Amino acid sequence: MRLFESIEQLEKNEELLRNQVNLLPETQKKEFYERQSTKLKDPDTYATLNWFFLGGFHHCYLGKYGLFALELALLTISIIGLILGHTSAFIILALLVFYELPQLFFSQKIARQHNFNLSCEIFNDVRKG
């Protein structure tokens, strides 16, 4: 996923996929939409998780459990380090902040990109099967 792809390009890609789905036979189109409806993630929920919860819980919502575990571990280590007075904990915390800031401000787009990628996978799977 390219985080900084323009929203206009994402919208064009979404429109292209919709057009491709509309060309599918009715049975495949139905299967696509049924599978898609159970797997798509709400961009507002992702944004809310990103804004209000520390520790990378928003990654779990998109199924990125490894990234969640890494981010939560680094946050925990940095908090413990700060309590114990280790100045290196500030570096870890600063790196987390710099990593999370773009995700915070582009959370809607990240969720839409995730949904688009997922929809493409479903489309390819349905078309083959």
C-alpha positions in Angstrom: 0.0 0.0 0.0 1.3 3.4 -0.9 0.3 5.7 1.9 0.6 8.9 -0.1 -1.2 7.9 -3.2 -3.7 10.7 -4.1 -7.3 10.3 -3.1 -8.2 11.1 -6.7 -6.2 8.1 -7.9 -7.7 5.9 -5.3 -11.2 7.0 -6.4 -10.3 6.2 -10.0 -9.1 2.8 -9.0 -12.3 2.2 -7.1 -14.3 3.2 -10.1 -12.4 0.9 -12.4 -12.9 -2.0 -10.0 -16.7 -1.2 -9.8 -16.8 -1.3 -13.6 -15.0 -4.6 -13.8 -17.3 -6.1 -11.2 -20.4 -4.9 -13.2 -19.1 -6.9 -16.1 -19.1 -10.2 -14.2 -21.9 -12.7 -14.6 -24.7 -12.3 -12.1 -23.6 -15.3 -10.0 -20.1 -14.0 -9.7 -21.2 -10.5 -9.0 -23.4 -11.7 -6.2 -20.6 -13.8 -4.7 -18.3 -10.8 -4.9 -20.7 -8.5 -3.0 -21.5 -11.1 -0.4 -17.8 -11.7 0.3 -17.0 -8.1 0.2 -19.8 -7.1 2.7 -18.4 -9.4 5.3 -14.7 -8.3 5.0 -14.7 -4.5 4.4 -13.8 -2.3 7.3 -15.5 1.0 8.2 -13.1 3.9 7.7 -14.7 5.9 10.5 -14.2 3.0 13.0 -10.5 2.8 11.9 -10.1 6.6 12.3 -11.8 6.5 15.7 -9.5 3.7 17.0 -6.5 5.5 15.6 -7.5 8.8 17.3 -8.6 7.6 20.7 -6.5 4.5 21.6 -2.8 4.3 22.0 -0.7 1.2 21.3 -1.7 0.4 17.7 -5.2 -1.0 18.3 -6.2 0.3 15.0 -3.9 -2.2 13.3 -6.0 -5.0 14.8 -9.1 -3.7 13.1 -7.4 -4.2 9.7 -6.0 -7.6 10.7 -2.4 -6.5 11.1 -1.7 -8.2 14.4 2.0 -8.4 14.0 2.2 -4.6 13.6 -0.1 -4.2 16.6 2.1 -6.4 18.8 5.3 -4.6 17.8 3.8 -1.2 18.3 2.2 -2.1 21.7 5.5 -3.7 22.8 7.5 -0.6 21.9 5.0 1.7 23.6 5.1 -0.5 26.7 8.9 -0.5 26.7 9.1 3.2 26.3 6.6 3.9 29.1 8.5 1.6 31.4 11.8 3.2 30.3 10.4 6.7 31.1 9.2 5.6 34.5 12.7 4.1 35.2 14.3 7.3 34.0 16.0 6.0 30.8 16.5 8.8 28.4 16.6 6.3 25.5 12.9 5.7 26.0 12.3 9.1 24.6 13.9 8.0 21.3 11.6 5.0 21.1 8.5 7.1 21.9 9.6 9.8 19.4 10.0 7.1 16.7 6.5 5.8 17.5 5.0 9.3 17.3 6.7 10.0 13.9 5.5 6.6 12.6 1.9 7.1 13.8 1.4 10.8 12.8 0.9 10.1 9.1 -1.4 7.2 10.0 -3.4 9.4 12.3 -3.9 12.1 9.7 -4.5 9.7 6.8 -6.6 7.1 8.6 -9.6 7.4 6.4 -7.5 7.0 3.3 -5.6 4.1 4.8 -8.9 2.2 5.5 -10.2 2.9 2.0 -7.0 1.7 0.5 -7.2 -1.4 2.7 -10.8 -2.0 1.5 -9.7 -1.4 -2.2 -6.9 -3.9 -1.9 -9.2 -6.4 -0.2 -11.8 -5.9 -2.9 -9.3 -6.5 -5.6 -8.3 -9.8 -4.0 -11.9 -10.9 -3.7 -12.5 -9.9 -7.4 -9.6 -11.9 -8.6 -10.6 -14.8 -6.5 -14.2 -14.7 -7.7 -13.2 -14.3 -11.3 -10.9 -17.3 -11.2 -13.3 -19.5 -9.3 
